[in-house]
Amino acid sequence: MQKINLFKELDSNSYPGRGIVIGRSSDGKYAVTAYFIMGRSSNSRNRVFVEDGDGIRTKAFDESKLEDPSLIIYSPVRVLGSTTIVTNGDQTDTIFDGLSEGKTFEQSLRSRKFEPDAPNYTPRISGVMEVENGRFSYALSILKSDNGNPEQCNRYTFSYDSPLAGEGHFIHTYMRDGNPLPSFEGEPKFIGIEGDMDAFAEKLWESLNFDNKVSLFVRSIEISTGEIKTRIFNKNV
């Protein structure tokens, strides 16, 4: 699989929806993850990321304008021991609870499927990062309708045991803008992780479509020490 430039990939797509990036920094020292949200409706755009313990949650920017909170207010990032969970919905909690009970990432998601937002049936995308004892691995998952047919949920999990320096993967909810929105297809995209964390975060935020971007979370974890650094960008400030 050919490595692609993440920033060019985003710059050429006005509406990838919500996206998860996980990989290893170019110097090999850090596990890196990013999660962004975009929106077309006023309800989707009326959000910010706020820190919540070791993770983050979404919050209405203007509470008076909040409409249906069911699919837009959730905790995208939670931490369980050495595991960081990143998702595009409340399945973050499902994974957290499943891992706490001794289930695997894949087993934890068996009770969930795509979002009930016909006709889009937005995929649920999820990732877990394991950083412990100087080792780093990660996995990504997507639960999606069967080519828009809600009678069938297709489940895919991709595991990466020994990520190399400067390499990562990117998965997002929609292939592009449209009505209905076409779900992501294929394997997570093989991408390069470039620059230090601050430069990577700034460039990632700049690459997202100005009209549709809402918020971005970026975190690096030093693999040898577990030290965490987090950046949050919100269009609504």
MARDREN-985908 format. One record per atom (N, C-alpha, C, O, CB): x negated, y negated, z. Coordinates in steps of 0.05 Angstrom, whole numbers, padded with zeros to 5 digits, always signed. Glycine has a CB too. Layout:
# residues N
XYZ ...
//
This chain:
# residues 237
-00017+00024+00000 +00000+00000+00000 -00018-00025+00000 -00037-00027+00015 +00019+00000+00025 -00011-00044-00017 -00027-00068-00019 -00020-00088+00003 +00003-00093+00009 -00023-00081-00047 -00041-00099+00015 -00037-00119+00036 -00028-00145+00024 -00039-00154+00004 -00063-00123+00052 -00007-00157+00036 +00003-00182+00025 -00002-00205+00045 -00008-00200+00068 +00034-00179+00020 -00001-00229+00035 -00005-00253+00051 +00022-00260+00064 +00041-00267+00049 -00016-00276+00034 +00024-00258+00090 +00049-00263+00104 +00060-00291+00099 +00084-00294+00095 +00045-00259+00133 +00042-00311+00098 +00051-00339+00095 +00063-00343+00068 +00083-00357+00065 +00028-00358+00101 +00050-00332+00047 +00061-00335+00020 +00087-00320+00017 +00106-00329+00004 +00041-00325-00001 +00089-00297+00030 +00113-00280+00030 +00137-00296+00041 +00159-00296+00030 +00110-00254+00046 +00133-00310+00063 +00154-00325+00076 +00160-00351+00060 +00183-00359+00057 +00147-00333+00104 +00139-00363+00050 +00143-00388+00035 +00160-00384+00010 +00173-00402+00001 +00116-00400+00027 +00160-00359-00001 +00174-00354-00026 +00202-00343-00021 +00217-00337-00040 +00159-00334-00042 +00210-00341+00005 +00237-00330+00011 +00251-00349+00030 +00243-00353+00053 +00234-00302+00025 +00273-00362+00020 +00287-00382+00035 +00302-00370+00059 +00309-00385+00078 +00305-00397+00017 +00309-00344+00057 +00325-00333+00079 +00319-00303+00084 +00335-00286+00076 +00354-00337+00072 +00296-00297+00097 +00291-00270+00105 +00307-00262+00130 +00306-00239+00138 +00262-00266+00110 +00321-00281+00142 +00338-00275+00166 +00322-00276+00191 +00311-00297+00198 +00350-00248+00163 +00321-00254+00205 +00305-00252+00229 +00281-00232+00223 +00285-00213+00208 +00322-00242+00254 +00258-00238+00235 +00235-00222+00228 +00217-00215+00251 +00215-00231+00270 +00219-00236+00207 +00204-00192+00250 +00185-00183+00270 +00158-00178+00257 +00157-00164+00236 +00195-00158+00285 +00137-00188+00268 +00110-00183+00259 +00094-00170+00283 +00096-00180+00305 +00096-00210+00250 +00080-00149+00277 +00062-00137+00297 +00036-00129+00283 +00037-00118+00261 +00075-00113+00312 +00014-00134+00296 -00012-00126+00285 -00035-00133+00303 -00031-00139+00326 -00016-00140+00258 -00059-00131+00292 -00083-00136+00307 -00098-00160+00296 -00100-00162+00271 -00102-00110+00308 -00108-00177+00313 -00122-00201+00304 -00146-00194+00287 -00157-00172+00288 -00130-00218+00328 -00155-00214+00272 -00177-00209+00253 -00203-00203+00267 -00220-00190+00255 -00181-00234+00235 -00206-00212+00292 -00231-00205+00307 -00228-00179+00323 -00247-00170+00336 -00238-00228+00326 -00204-00167+00321 -00200-00141+00334 -00194-00142+00364 -00190-00121+00376 -00223-00124+00329 -00194-00166+00375 -00192-00168+00405 -00164-00169+00415 -00159-00163+00439 -00207-00192+00414 -00145-00176+00398 -00118-00181+00408 -00096-00166+00393 -00097-00162+00369 -00112-00211+00406 -00077-00157+00408 -00051-00147+00397 -00034-00172+00393 -00032-00189+00411 -00037-00126+00415 -00022-00174+00370 -00007-00198+00363 +00022-00191+00355 +00026-00171+00340 -00021-00214+00340 +00041-00206+00364 +00068-00202+00355 +00081-00229+00351 +00074-00249+00364 +00085-00185+00374 +00101-00230+00333 +00116-00254+00327 +00145-00246+00322 +00150-00225+00310 +00104-00270+00304 +00163-00263+00330 +00192-00259+00324 +00204-00286+00317 +00201-00305+00332 +00206-00246+00348 +00218-00287+00294 +00231-00312+00287 +00260-00308+00281 +00269-00286+00273 +00217-00325+00263 +00276-00329+00285 +00304-00329+00277 +00309-00352+00258 +00297-00373+00260 +00323-00330+00302 +00328-00347+00240 +00337-00367+00221 +00367-00368+00222 +00380-00350+00234 +00326-00361+00192 +00379-00388+00210 +00408-00390+00211 +00419-00406+00187 +00407-00424+00178 +00417-00402+00236 +00443-00398+00178 +00457-00413+00158 +00482-00427+00169 +00489-00449+00160 +00466-00394+00135 +00494-00415+00190 +00518-00427+00202 +00509-00446+00224 +00487-00444+00235 +00537-00406+00212 +00527-00464+00232 +00522-00483+00254 +00518-00468+00280 +00502-00476+00297 +00544-00504+00256 +00533-00446+00284 +00530-00430+00308 +00503-00417+00310 +00491-00416+00332 +00552-00409+00309 +00493-00406+00288 +00467-00393+00288 +00445-00413+00292 +00424-00407+00304 +00463-00378+00262 +00448-00437+00281 +00427-00457+00283 +00427-00471+00310 +00407-00485+00317 +00431-00478+00261 +00448-00468+00325 +00450-00481+00352 +00437-00465+00373 +00450-00457+00393 +00480-00487+00359 +00411-00459+00370 +00397-00442+00389 +00368-00451+00393 +00356-00465+00377 +00397-00413+00379 +00357-00443+00416 +00329-00446+00422 +00319-00421+00436 +00335-00406+00448 +00324-00472+00439 +00293-00416+00435 +00281-00396+00452 +00272-00409+00478 +00261-00431+00478 +00257-00383+00437 +00276-00395+00500 +00266-00404+00526 +00253-00380+00539 +00261-00357+00536 +00289-00415+00544 +00232-00385+00555 +00218-00364+00569 +00236-00353+00591 +00252-00367+00604 +00192-00374+00581 +00234-00327+00596 +00251-00313+00616 +00233-00291+00628 +00232-00269+00618 +00277-00301+00603 +00220-00298+00650 +00201-00279+00662 +00178-00273+00643 +00166-00292+00633 +00215-00253+00669 +00173-00248+00637 +00152-00240+00619 +00161-00242+00590 +00145-00240+00571 +00142-00212+00625 +00187-00246+00586 +00198-00246+00559 +00210-00273+00551 +00203-00294+00562 +00218-00224+00555 +00229-00272+00532 +00244-00296+00524 +00273-00288+00521 +00280-00265+00519 +00232-00308+00499 +00290-00309+00519 +00318-00305+00512 +00327-00328+00494 +00314-00349+00494 +00336-00303+00538 +00348-00324+00480 +00360-00345+00464 +00380-00360+00481 +00392-00349+00499 +00373-00334+00438 +00382-00386+00476 +00400-00403+00491 +00413-00423+00472 +00400-00432+00453 +00385-00418+00514 +00438-00430+00476 +00451-00450+00460 +00437-00477+00465 +00433-00485+00488 +00482-00452+00466 +00430-00491+00443 +00418-00517+00446 +00439-00537+00457 +00433-00553+00475 +00407-00527+00420 +00463-00537+00445 +00485-00553+00454 +00507-00535+00463 +00522-00524+00446 +00494-00573+00431 +00511-00531+00489 +00530-00512+00499 +00559-00519+00490 +00575-00501+00487 +00529-00512+00530 +00564-00544+00485 +00591-00553+00478 +00598-00544+00449 +00622-00543+00442 +00594-00583+00479 +00578-00537+00433 +00583-00528+00406 +00580-00498+00402 +00582-00488+00380 +00563-00543+00387 +00575-00484+00424 +00572-00455+00422 +00599-00442+00415 +00619-00447+00428 +00562-00443+00448 +00599-00425+00394 +00623-00411+00385 +00622-00383+00396 +00624-00378+00420 +00627-00412+00354 +00619-00363+00379 +00618-00335+00387 +00589-00328+00396 +00571-00329+00379 +00627-00316+00364 +00584-00322+00421 +00557-00317+00430 +00548-00288+00427 +00525-00281+00432 +00554-00324+00459 +00566-00270+00418 +00562-00241+00420 +00537-00231+00405 +00523-00213+00414 +00586-00227+00409 +00531-00243+00382 +00508-00233+00366 +00485-00253+00365 +00465-00248+00352 +00517-00227+00338 +00487-00276+00379 +00466-00296+00377 +00452-00301+00404 +00430-00313+00404 +00477-00321+00366 +00465-00293+00426 +00453-00298+00452 +00444-00271+00463 +00460-00253+00469 +00473-00312+00472 +00418-00268+00467 +00407-00242+00476 +00378-00247+00484 +00368-00269+00482 +00408-00221+00453 +00365-00226+00493 +00336-00227+00501 +00320-00213+00479 +00319-00189+00478 +00331-00214+00529 +00307-00229+00462 +00291-00216+00440 +00266-00202+00450 +00257-00183+00438 +00283-00237+00420 +00255-00211+00473 +00230-00199+00483 +00233-00193+00513 +00241-00209+00529 +00206-00219+00478 +00226-00167+00519 +00224-00159+00547 +00198-00142+00550 +00188-00131+00531 +00249-00143+00556 +00188-00141+00575 +00164-00126+00580 +00169-00105+00601 +00180-00111+00622 +00141-00145+00589 +00160-00080+00596 +00162-00058+00615 +00135-00047+00618 +00125-00031+00602 +00183-00037+00605 +00121-00054+00640 +00094-00044+00645 +00076-00053+00623 +00072-00077+00618 +00094-00014+00646 +00064-00034+00609 +00045-00040+00587 +00059-00042+00560 +00045-00045+00539 +00023-00019+00586 +00085-00041+00559 +00100-00041+00534 +00115-00067+00531 +00130-00076+00548 +00120-00018+00534 +00111-00080+00508 +00126-00104+00500 +00147-00096+00479 +00140-00084+00459 +00107-00126+00489 +00172-00103+00485 +00194-00097+00467 +00203-00122+00453 +00207-00143+00466 +00218-00084+00483 +00206-00121+00426 +00215-00144+00410 +00237-00135+00392 +00233-00116+00376 +00191-00156+00394 +00260-00148+00393 +00282-00140+00375 +00298-00164+00367 +00294-00186+00376 +00300-00119+00389 +00317-00159+00348 +00334-00181+00339 +00362-00180+00351 +00381-00191+00339 +00336-00179+00309 +00365-00167+00374 +00392-00166+00387 +00391-00154+00414 +00369-00151+00426 +00410-00150+00370 +00414-00148+00425 +00415-00138+00453 +00405-00109+00455 +00406-00098+00477 +00443-00140+00463 +00396-00097+00433 +00384-00071+00435 +00357-00072+00450 +00346-00052+00457 +00380-00059+00407 +00347-00097+00454 +00323-00100+00472 +00329-00086+00499 +00312-00071+00509 +00316-00130+00476 +00353-00091+00509 +00360-00080+00535 +00364-00050+00533 +00357-00035+00552 +00386-00093+00546 +00375-00040+00511 +00378-00012+00507 +00351+00003+00507 +00348+00024+00519 +00393-00006+00480 +00332-00009+00493 +00305+00003+00492 +00292+00002+00520 +00280+00022+00529 +00288-00011+00471 +00294-00021+00533 +00283-00024+00560 +00294-00002+00579 +00279+00011+00593 +00289-00052+00571 +00320+00001+00578 +00333+00021+00596 +00324+00049+00588 +00319+00066+00605 +00363+00018+00595 +00323+00055+00562 +00316+00081+00553 +00287+00089+00560 +00282+00111+00570 +00319+00083+00523 +00269+00070+00556 +00241+00075+00563 +00238+00079+00594 +00223+00096+00603 +00223+00052+00554 +00254+00064+00609 +00254+00067+00638 +00263+00094+00647 +00254+00104+00668 +00271+00045+00651 +00281+00106+00631 +00291+00133+00637 +00274+00156+00625 +00281+00179+00628 +00320+00136+00626 +00252+00148+00612 +00234+00169+00601 +00240+00176+00572 +00228+00195+00562 +00235+00193+00618 +00259+00162+00559 +00264+00168+00531 +00243+00155+00514 +00229+00137+00522 +00292+00157+00524 +00241+00164+00489 +00223+00151+00470 +00237+00127+00458 +00261+00123+00462 +00215+00171+00448 +00222+00111+00443 +00232+00088+00429 +00255+00097+00410 +00276+00085+00410 +00210+00074+00412 +00250+00118+00395 +00270+00127+00376 +00295+00138+00390 +00317+00132+00381 +00257+00149+00358 +00291+00154+00411 +00314+00164+00426 +00330+00142+00438 +00355+00144+00439 +00304+00183+00447 +00317+00121+00448 +00332+00099+00460 +00351+00086+00442 +00372+00076+00450 +00312+00079+00471 +00345+00085+00416 +00361+00072+00396 +00383+00089+00384 +00398+00080+00367 +00344+00061+00374 +00385+00115+00392 +00404+00133+00381 +00433+00124+00386 +00451+00130+00371 +00400+00161+00392 +00437+00109+00408 +00463+00100+00415 +00472+00074+00400 +00494+00065+00404 +00465+00095+00445 +00454+00063+00384 +00459+00037+00371 +00460+00041+00341 +00450+00060+00330 +00438+00017+00379 +00472+00021+00328 +00471+00020+00298 +00470-00009+00290 +00467-00027+00307 +00496+00035+00286 +00474-00014+00264 +00473-00041+00253 +00494-00059+00266 +00512-00049+00280 +00477-00041+00223 +00492-00085+00263 +00511-00104+00275 +00538-00103+00261 +00540-00098+00237 +00499-00132+00274 +00560-00107+00276 +00587-00106+00266 +00596-00132+00253 +00618-00142+00259 +00606-00098+00287 +00579-00143+00235 +00586-00169+00223 +00592-00166+00194 +00578-00177+00177 +00562-00189+00227 +00613-00151+00187 +00620-00147+00159 +00623-00174+00145 +00633-00193+00158 +00647-00131+00158 +00616-00176+00119 +00606-00154+00102 +00576-00151+00102 +00565-00135+00086 +00615-00159+00074 +00561-00166+00119 +00532-00164+00119 +00521-00139+00132 +00501-00128+00123 +00520-00189+00132 +00534-00131+00154 +00524-00108+00170 +00494-00111+00175 +00478-00094+00167 +00530-00081+00155 +00487-00133+00188 +00459-00140+00192 +00444-00117+00206 +00453-00106+00226 +00457-00165+00210 +00421-00109+00195 +00405-00088+00207 +00396-00096+00235 +00391-00120+00240 +00381-00081+00190 +00393-00077+00252 +00379-00081+00278 +00350-00073+00274 +00344-00050+00268 +00393-00065+00301 +00332-00093+00277 +00304-00088+00275 +00292-00089+00303 +00299-00107+00319 +00290-00107+00255 +00273-00071+00308 +00261-00070+00335 +00232-00062+00333 +00223-00048+00314 +00276-00050+00353 +00216-00071+00353 +00188-00063+00354 +00179-00059+00383 +00190-00072+00401 +00171-00084+00340 +00160-00041+00387 +00147-00038+00413 +00117-00038+00409 +00107-00026+00391 +00157-00011+00427 +00104-00052+00427 +00074-00053+00428 +00065-00040+00454 +00075-00047+00476 +00064-00082+00425 +00046-00022+00452 +00034-00010+00476 +00005-00018+00478 -00011-00012+00461 +00037+00021+00475 -00001-00033+00499 -00029-00042+00504 -00037-00033+00532 -00027-00042+00552 -00032-00073+00501 -00055-00013+00533 -00063-00002+00558 -00090+00011+00556 -00097+00025+00537 -00042+00019+00568 -00107+00006+00577 -00133+00018+00579 -00150+00014+00554 -00164+00032+00544 -00131+00048+00584 -00149-00010+00543 -00165-00017+00520 -00155-00005+00493 -00169-00006+00473 -00192-00008+00524 -00131+00006+00494 -00119+00018+00469 -00094+00002+00462 -00080-00009+00479 -00113+00048+00473 -00088+00003+00435 -00065-00012+00425 -00052+00005+00403 -00065+00014+00385 -00074-00039+00414 -00026+00008+00405 -00010+00021+00384 +00017+00007+00383 +00025-00007+00402 -00007+00051+00390 +00032+00011+00361 +00058-00001+00359 +00076+00015+00341 +00067+00032+00326 +00056-00030+00349 +00102+00009+00342 +00122+00022+00325 +00143+00002+00318 +00148-00017+00333 +00134+00047+00339 +00156+00006+00295 +00178-00011+00285 +00201+00007+00278 +00197+00030+00269 +00168-00029+00261 +00225-00004+00280 +00249+00011+00274 +00269-00007+00259 +00270-00031+00264 +00262+00023+00299 +00285+00005+00242 +00307-00009+00230 +00331+00009+00229 +00329+00032+00220 +00300-00019+00201 +00354-00001+00237 +00380+00013+00236 +00397-00002+00216 +00403-00026+00221 +00394+00016+00264 +00406+00010+00194 +00419-00005+00173 +00442+00011+00161 +00442+00036+00163 +00400-00013+00152 +00461-00003+00149 +00483+00011+00136 +00472+00025+00111 +00450+00019+00101 +00505-00009+00129 +00488+00043+00101 +00480+00059+00077 +00487+00043+00052 +00509+00046+00041 +00493+00087+00077 +00469+00025+00044 +00474+00008+00020 +00501-00007+00023 +00516-00010+00004 +00475+00025-00005 +00505-00018+00047 +00529-00034+00052 +00553-00018+00061 +00574-00030+00066 +00536-00049+00028 +00551+00008+00062 +00573+00025+00071 +00571+00029+00101 +00553+00042+00110 +00573+00053+00056 +00590+00019+00116 +00588+00021+00145 +00595+00048+00157 +00592+00052+00181 +00606+00001+00158 +00603+00067+00140 +00610+00094+00149 +00584+00110+00156 +00586+00130+00170 +00625+00109+00128 +00561+00100+00147 +00536+00114+00152 +00515+00095+00162 +00511+00073+00151 +00526+00128+00126 +00501+00103+00184 +00479+00087+00194 +00453+00102+00187 +00449+00125+00196 +00481+00082+00225 +00435+00089+00173 +00409+00100+00166 +00389+00090+00186 +00387+00066+00192 +00401+00092+00137 +00373+00109+00197 +00354+00102+00219 +00326+00109+00210 +00320+00131+00201 +00361+00118+00244 +00308+00089+00212 +00280+00093+00204 +00262+00083+00226 +00266+00061+00237 +00275+00078+00177 +00241+00098+00233 +00221+00090+00252 +00194+00094+00240 +00188+00114+00227 +00224+00107+00279 +00176+00074+00244 +00149+00074+00233 +00130+00069+00255 +00132+00050+00270 +00146+00051+00211 +00111+00088+00259 +00091+00086+00281 +00063+00081+00270 +00056+00092+00250 +00092+00112+00297 +00048+00065+00285 +00021+00058+00277 +00003+00062+00302 +00003+00046+00321 +00019+00028+00267 -00013+00083+00301 -00028+00092+00324 -00053+00076+00330 -00060+00070+00353 -00035+00121+00321 -00068+00069+00309 -00094+00056+00313 -00097+00032+00293 -00112+00034+00274 -00117+00076+00309 -00082+00011+00298 -00083-00012+00279 -00111-00024+00277 -00125-00027+00298 -00064-00034+00288 -00119-00030+00253 -00146-00041+00248 -00145-00071+00250 -00124-00084+00248 -00156-00032+00220 -00169-00083+00255 -00171-00112+00257 -00161-00126+00232 -00167-00118+00210 -00200-00119+00262 -00145-00146+00236 -00135-00162+00214 -00112-00150+00198 -00105-00160+00177 -00157-00167+00195 -00100-00128+00209 -00079-00115+00195 -00054-00114+00213 -00055-00111+00237 -00087-00087+00186 -00030-00115+00200 -00005-00113+00214 +00018-00106+00195 +00014-00101+00172 +00000-00139+00229 +00042-00107+00206 +00066-00101+00190 +00088-00121+00197 +00089-00132+00219 +00075-00072+00196 +00105-00125+00177 +00126-00145+00179 +00152-00133+00169 +00153-00121+00148 +00119-00171+00162 +00173-00135+00186 +00199-00125+00179 +00220-00147+00184 +00217-00162+00204 +00207-00099+00194 +00239-00150+00167 +00259-00171+00170 +00287-00161+00163 +00289-00139+00151 +00252-00196+00154 +00307-00176+00168 +00334-00166+00165 +00345-00166+00137 +00359-00148+00128 +00353-00182+00183 +00338-00187+00121 +00350-00191+00095 +00328-00193+00073 +00307-00205+00078 +00368-00215+00094 +00333-00181+00051 +00314-00183+00029 +00312-00212+00019 +00290-00221+00011 +00322-00165+00006 +00335-00227+00019 +00336-00254+00009 +00363-00265+00016 +00379-00251+00028 +00331-00255-00022 +00368-00290+00009 +00394-00302+00013 +00414-00289-00005 +00407-00278-00026 +00393-00333+00008 +00440-00291+00001 +00460-00279-00016 +00487-00277-00001 +00488-00282+00024 +00452-00252-00026 +00508-00270-00015 +00534-00265-00003 +00547-00240-00015 +00556-00242-00038 +00552-00290-00006 +00547-00217-00001 +00536-00213+00026 +00506-00213+00025 +00493-00211+00004 +00547-00187+00038 +00494-00215+00049 +00465-00215+00051 +00454-00186+00047 +00463-00168+00061 +00456-00226+00078 +00435-00183+00028 +00425-00156+00023 +00405-00147+00045 +00386-00162+00051 +00411-00155-00004 +00409-00123+00056 +00392-00113+00078 +00364-00107+00069 +00359-00102+00045 +00404-00088+00090 +00345-00109+00087 +00317-00102+00082 +00315-00074+00070 +00330-00056+00078 +00300-00105+00108 +00296-00071+00052 +00292-00044+00039 +00263-00036+00042 +00245-00052+00041 +00300-00046+00010 +00259-00009+00045 +00232+00002+00044 +00217+00002+00071 +00229-00004+00092 +00216-00012+00024 +00191+00007+00069 +00175+00007+00093 +00169-00022+00102 +00172-00040+00086 +00148+00022+00088 +00162-00025+00128 +00152-00052+00136 +00129-00061+00118 +00113-00044+00110 +00143-00051+00166 +00128-00086+00112 +00108-00097+00094 +00080-00098+00107 +00078-00107+00130 +00116-00125+00084 +00060-00089+00093 +00033-00088+00103 +00021-00116+00099 +00018-00125+00076 +00016-00066+00088 +00013-00129+00121 +00005-00157+00120 -00023-00161+00133 -00032-00144+00148 +00025-00175+00133 -00035-00183+00127 -00059-00191+00141 -00052-00209+00165 -00034-00225+00163 -00078-00206+00122 -00068-00206+00186 -00065-00223+00210 -00089-00242+00209 -00112-00233+00214 -00063-00207+00237 -00085-00267+00203 -00107-00285+00198 -00110-00307+00219 -00090-00317+00230 -00103-00299+00171 -00135-00314+00225 -00141-00336+00242 -00137-00330+00272 -00127-00309+00279 -00125-00360+00235 -00143-00350+00289 -00138-00347+00317 -00108-00350+00322 -00093-00357+00304 -00154-00367+00334 -00099-00345+00347 -00071-00345+00352 -00057-00371+00346 -00036-00371+00334 -00066-00337+00381 -00069-00393+00354 -00057-00419+00350 -00054-00425+00321 -00033-00435+00312 -00073-00441+00364 -00075-00420+00305 -00074-00425+00276 -00053-00407+00263 -00038-00416+00246 -00101-00421+00264 -00052-00382+00271 -00033-00363+00260 -00005-00372+00266 +00012-00372+00248 -00038-00334+00272 +00001-00380+00291 +00027-00388+00299 +00036-00413+00284 +00059-00415+00274 +00028-00394+00329 +00018-00433+00282 +00025-00458+00268 +00031-00453+00239 +00051-00464+00228 +00002-00478+00271 +00015-00436+00226 +00019-00431+00197 +00044-00415+00193 +00058-00419+00173 -00006-00416+00186 +00050-00397+00211 +00074-00381+00209 +00099-00399+00210 +00118-00396+00195 +00075-00359+00230 +00099-00417+00229 +00122-00436+00232 +00125-00453+00208 +00147-00458+00199 +00118-00453+00257 +00102-00463+00197 +00103-00480+00173 +00113-00464+00149 +00125-00476+00130 +00076-00491+00167 +00109-00438+00148 +00117-00422+00125 +00147-00416+00123 +00157-00410+00102 +00102-00396+00125 +00161-00418+00146 +00189-00413+00146 +00205-00436+00133 +00198-00460+00137 +00199-00408+00175 +00226-00429+00118 +00242-00450+00105 +00252-00471+00124 +00264-00465+00145 +00265-00436+00091 +00247-00496+00118 +00252-00518+00136 +00282-00519+00144 +00289-00523+00167 +00243-00544+00124 +00299-00516+00124 +00328-00519+00129 +00339-00497+00146 +00357-00501+00162 +00343-00521+00103 +00328-00473+00143 +00340-00449+00155 +00326-00439+00181 +00338-00424+00196 +00341-00427+00136 +00301-00448+00185 +00287-00438+00209 +00300-00449+00234 +00309-00472+00234 +00257-00444+00207 +00299-00433+00256 +00311-00442+00281 +00290-00440+00303 +00284-00460+00317 +00335-00424+00288 +00278-00417+00308 +00258-00413+00329 +00238-00392+00322 +00243-00374+00306 +00272-00406+00355 +00214-00394+00335 +00192-00375+00331 +00179-00370+00357 +00173-00388+00373 +00172-00386+00310 +00173-00344+00363 +00158-00335+00386 +00133-00321+00376 +00135-00304+00358 +00175-00317+00404 +00110-00328+00387 +00085-00314+00380 +00070-00307+00406 +00068-00324+00424 +00067-00331+00361 +00061-00283+00408 +00046-00274+00432 +00021-00258+00424 +00022-00242+00405 +00064-00257+00450 -00001-00264+00438 -00025-00247+00435 -00031-00235+00463 -00027-00247+00483 -00049-00264+00425 -00040-00210+00462 -00048-00196+00486 -00076-00186+00482 -00082-00171+00464 -00028-00171+00492 -00094-00195+00499 -00122-00186+00497 -00123-00156+00504 -00116-00149+00526 -00141-00203+00516 -00132-00140+00486 -00131-00111+00489 -00148-00101+00512 -00141-00082+00525 -00139-00098+00463 -00171-00114+00517 -00189-00104+00538 -00180-00112+00566 -00186-00098+00585 -00216-00114+00533 -00165-00134+00568 -00158-00144+00595 -00128-00146+00600 -00119-00147+00623 -00169-00172+00598 -00111-00146+00578 -00083-00149+00581 -00074-00178+00585 -00050-00183+00590 -00073-00133+00605 -00092-00197+00582 -00085-00225+00585 -00066-00234+00563 -00071-00227+00539 -00110-00243+00586 -00045-00249+00570 -00024-00256+00551 -00025-00286+00546 -00029-00302+00564 +00004-00248+00562 -00020-00293+00520 -00017-00321+00512 +00008-00322+00495 +00011-00306+00476 -00042-00332+00498 +00025-00342+00500 +00050-00344+00485 +00054-00372+00474 +00047-00392+00487 +00074-00337+00504 +00065-00373+00450 +00073-00399+00437 +00102-00396+00429 +00111-00376+00419 +00055-00406+00413 +00118-00417+00434 +00145-00419+00425 +00150-00445+00409 +00141-00466+00417 +00165-00418+00450 +00163-00442+00387 +00170-00465+00370 +00201-00465+00367 +00213-00445+00362 +00157-00463+00341 +00213-00488+00371 +00241-00492+00368 +00246-00516+00350 +00235-00538+00354 +00256-00496+00395 +00263-00513+00330 +00270-00535+00313 +00287-00555+00328 +00284-00579+00324 +00285-00526+00287 +00304-00545+00345 +00321-00562+00363 +00304-00570+00387 +00298-00553+00404 +00347-00549+00371 +00297-00595+00390 +00282-00604+00413 +00294-00629+00425 +00284-00640+00444 +00252-00609+00405 
//
